[in-house]
Amino acid sequence: MLKIMTFNIRYGLAEDGDNRWERRKSLVSARIHAFDPDLIGLQECRDDGQAQFIKDSLPDYQFYGVRREGGGATDLEMAPILFRKSAFQVSRTGRFWLSETPRIPGSKSWDSVFARTATWVKLIHRRSGRMMAFLNTHFDYQPAAIEGSARLLKRWAAQTARQCPLIVTGDFNADKNSSAYQHLAGGGVLFDVFRQANPEGGNEATFHGFGHPDEEMAIDWILASSHFEGVTAEVDRTHEGGLYPSDHWPVTALLRWK
């Protein structure tokens, strides 16, 4: 079994008033520790004191992240991967940018507002000896960029899943009625773990804008190749009164190797 989490933790410099990073960061750490995942995909984690807090809070995990670059205020943001050191041995690491020139750092395409990355690792599962790949990403919010990024990621996933089992996490800035969702989870290489584990349905919404029901959207997903079976999946809606760990809820899942 593998325990997976995806969590957009909201960038640390955001002017969020009572929900600013310094007030909610302990809740972020607490929600991760509560689920105790083997693999974590974070989004909007800045390569400054925010990332350092995550590393200090999770000493049992190895952290791999790459700055977006591209110029501007979001230069330091990452979509990092964390994996439990006792569970995995690193085989390879890599990254690419969500653009028509994915090997060029900071590159943008398809009217993207910001440069965006996809970060991946190939890991050896210590207990079973199996090789697997894990990718984490954060799509831009422009419709053309979402579509272009989904097509790029679909090609990468198809190639990778032919070599080894694959898990993908991310904030895709698109709901599950979108063409991006159909590209990635519509019966091809990957499936939506939440929907497989909850065949009778359930509340999939993850973005909530710090507790605003009218803003809820299901834009954070855990996807996996057919090498896995989704056993359970949940959206963790824990908060403390008006204090939220982020403007997104984390998604958690338990996967079984086939």
C-alpha positions in Angstrom: 0.0 0.0 0.0 1.1 3.6 -0.7 -0.3 6.7 1.0 -0.4 9.8 -1.3 -1.2 13.4 -0.6 -1.5 16.5 -2.9 -1.7 19.9 -1.2 -1.6 23.4 -2.5 -0.3 25.2 0.6 -0.8 28.8 -0.8 2.4 30.9 -1.3 3.8 32.3 1.9 3.9 36.0 0.9 0.2 36.2 0.1 -1.7 39.0 2.0 -4.3 36.7 3.5 -5.1 38.6 6.7 -6.1 36.2 9.5 -5.1 33.3 7.2 -1.6 34.5 6.4 1.1 31.9 6.3 2.6 32.6 9.8 -0.8 31.9 11.4 -1.7 28.8 9.4 1.7 27.1 8.7 1.3 24.8 11.8 -2.0 23.6 10.4 -0.3 22.7 7.1 2.3 20.6 9.0 -0.4 19.1 11.2 -2.5 17.9 8.3 0.5 16.3 6.6 1.5 14.5 9.9 -2.1 13.5 10.5 -2.3 11.5 7.2 1.4 10.4 7.4 1.8 10.0 3.6 4.6 8.1 1.8 4.5 10.6 -1.2 3.5 14.2 -1.1 3.0 16.7 -4.0 2.9 20.4 -2.8 2.1 23.4 -4.9 2.8 27.1 -4.3 5.7 26.4 -2.0 8.3 29.2 -2.2 12.0 28.5 -2.1 12.5 30.6 1.0 11.4 30.4 4.6 8.3 28.6 3.5 10.2 25.7 2.0 12.5 25.6 5.0 9.6 25.3 7.4 8.3 22.3 5.4 11.7 20.7 5.4 12.2 21.3 9.2 8.7 20.0 9.9 9.1 16.8 7.9 12.6 15.5 8.6 11.7 12.0 7.6 11.1 13.1 4.0 13.4 14.0 1.2 12.5 17.2 -0.6 12.9 17.8 -4.3 11.8 21.1 -5.9 12.7 23.4 -8.7 12.0 27.1 -8.9 9.6 28.2 -11.6 11.9 31.0 -12.7 10.7 33.1 -15.7 10.9 36.5 -14.0 8.5 38.2 -11.6 7.1 37.6 -8.2 6.5 33.9 -8.6 10.1 33.1 -9.5 10.7 31.3 -6.2 7.5 29.2 -6.3 7.9 25.4 -6.7 5.8 22.3 -7.1 8.0 20.1 -4.9 7.9 16.4 -4.2 8.5 14.9 -0.8 9.0 11.2 -0.3 9.6 9.1 2.8 13.3 8.3 3.1 12.7 4.9 4.8 10.2 3.8 2.1 12.1 4.8 -1.1 15.5 5.0 -2.7 16.0 7.6 -5.4 16.8 6.4 -8.9 16.5 9.6 -11.0 15.1 13.1 -10.6 14.0 15.5 -13.3 11.8 18.4 -14.3 10.4 20.2 -17.3 8.5 23.4 -17.9 4.9 23.4 -19.1 5.6 25.0 -22.5 6.4 24.3 -26.1 10.1 24.3 -25.1 9.9 22.2 -21.9 13.6 21.9 -21.4 14.2 25.7 -21.3 14.0 26.9 -17.7 11.4 29.6 -17.1 9.8 29.1 -20.5 6.1 29.9 -21.1 3.6 29.1 -23.9 -0.1 29.2 -24.7 -0.7 32.6 -23.1 0.5 31.4 -19.8 0.8 34.1 -17.2 3.5 32.5 -15.2 6.2 29.9 -15.9 5.1 26.5 -14.6 7.0 23.3 -13.8 6.4 19.6 -13.6 8.8 17.9 -11.2 9.3 14.1 -11.2 11.3 11.4 -9.5 11.9 7.7 -10.2 12.0 5.7 -7.0 12.7 2.2 -5.9 10.2 1.1 -3.3 12.5 -0.5 -0.6 10.0 -3.0 0.7 9.0 -4.5 -2.7 12.0 -3.6 -4.9 9.6 -2.1 -7.4 10.5 0.9 -9.5 7.9 3.7 -9.9 7.6 7.3 -11.0 6.0 10.2 -9.2 5.2 13.6 -10.9 3.8 16.7 -9.3 2.7 19.9 -11.1 0.8 23.1 -11.0 -1.0 24.3 -14.2 -1.4 28.0 -15.1 -5.0 29.4 -15.0 -5.3 30.6 -18.6 -7.5 28.2 -20.6 -5.1 27.8 -23.5 -2.3 27.1 -21.1 -4.3 24.5 -19.2 -5.1 22.7 -22.5 -1.5 22.8 -23.8 -0.1 21.7 -20.4 -2.6 18.7 -20.3 -1.6 17.6 -23.8 2.1 17.8 -22.9 1.7 15.9 -19.6 -0.5 13.3 -21.3 2.4 12.5 -23.8 4.9 12.4 -20.9 2.7 10.1 -18.9 2.1 7.7 -21.8 5.8 7.3 -22.3 6.7 7.0 -18.7 3.9 4.5 -17.8 5.2 2.1 -20.4 8.4 1.9 -18.4 7.1 1.8 -14.8 4.1 2.5 -12.6 3.2 6.2 -12.4 1.4 8.5 -9.9 0.6 12.1 -10.7 -0.5 14.9 -8.3 -1.2 18.5 -8.9 -3.3 21.6 -8.9 -4.6 21.6 -12.5 -6.7 24.8 -12.3 -9.5 23.0 -14.1 -12.5 21.1 -12.9 -13.5 17.6 -13.8 -15.8 18.7 -16.6 -12.8 20.2 -18.5 -11.1 18.9 -21.6 -7.8 18.9 -19.5 -9.4 16.3 -17.2 -10.5 14.2 -20.2 -7.0 14.3 -21.6 -5.5 13.1 -18.4 -8.1 10.9 -16.7 -10.6 10.1 -19.4 -9.8 6.5 -19.9 -6.2 6.7 -21.2 -3.0 6.1 -19.3 -4.1 7.5 -16.0 -7.2 7.3 -13.8 -8.7 9.5 -11.2 -8.0 7.8 -7.8 -10.8 9.7 -6.0 -13.5 8.6 -8.4 -12.3 5.0 -8.5 -12.2 4.8 -4.7 -15.6 6.6 -4.4 -17.7 5.0 -7.2 -20.9 6.3 -5.6 -19.7 9.9 -5.7 -18.9 12.4 -3.1 -17.8 16.0 -2.6 -14.7 16.4 -4.7 -14.3 20.2 -4.2 -10.8 21.2 -3.1 -10.4 24.9 -3.8 -12.5 26.9 -1.3 -10.9 30.4 -1.0 -10.6 30.2 2.7 -14.1 28.9 3.5 -16.3 30.3 0.7 -18.7 27.6 -0.5 -19.6 29.5 -3.6 -15.9 29.4 -4.8 -15.5 25.6 -4.4 -14.0 23.7 -7.4 -12.5 20.2 -7.8 -9.1 21.3 -9.2 -6.6 19.2 -7.2 -6.3 15.6 -8.3 -4.4 12.4 -7.7 -4.0 10.3 -10.8 -2.4 6.9 -11.3 -1.6 4.4 -13.9 -3.3 1.0 -14.2 -0.5 -0.6 -12.2 -2.4 0.7 -9.1 -5.9 0.4 -7.6 -7.4 3.2 -5.6 -8.5 1.8 -2.2 -9.6 5.0 -0.4 -9.5 8.7 -1.2 -10.7 11.7 0.7 -10.6 15.5 0.7 -9.4 16.6 4.2 -11.6 19.6 5.2 -10.1 20.1 8.7 -9.9 23.7 9.9 -9.9 25.5 13.2 -12.9 27.9 13.2 -12.0 30.6 10.7 -8.4 29.5 10.4 -7.7 27.3 7.4 -4.5 25.5 6.5 -4.7 26.8 3.0 -7.2 28.1 0.4 -7.2 24.5 -1.0 -8.1 21.3 0.9 -5.5 18.5 0.7 -6.5 15.3 -1.1 -5.3 12.0 0.3 -5.4 8.5 -1.1 -4.4 4.9 -0.4 -3.2 3.0 -3.4 -2.6 -0.7 -3.7 -0.1 -2.2 -6.1 -1.6 -4.5 -8.6 
